[in-house]
Amino acid sequence: MKRLIAIVVAITFVFGVASISIAASALDKCNKCHKDEKSLEKVVAAKKIETTDAFIKAVKASPKAKLHEKFTDNDYKAVAKELKLK
């Protein structure tokens, strides 16, 4: 029984760490290009984006949409969460 509990705790820990690293990598990918005047915070403020859905729609409809094709909706949601969008 102790071994089963230890396995469950270990698996939960691994998935928790993996989800944190996925979110961090999404932000790191964005920050490679989005620096200074093109930072995500400034772009979101300038375009008055307030929700996650509006953020995803704006990225996919932007002139640079081809550059963002490698990102998934989960990546966008992780970034939106960091930007504190609704």
ABEGO torsion letter per residue (X at the ends): XAAAAAAAAAAAAAAAAAAAAAAAAAAAAAAAABBEAABAAAAAAAAGBABAAAAAAAAAABAAAAAAAABBAAAAAAAAAAAGBX
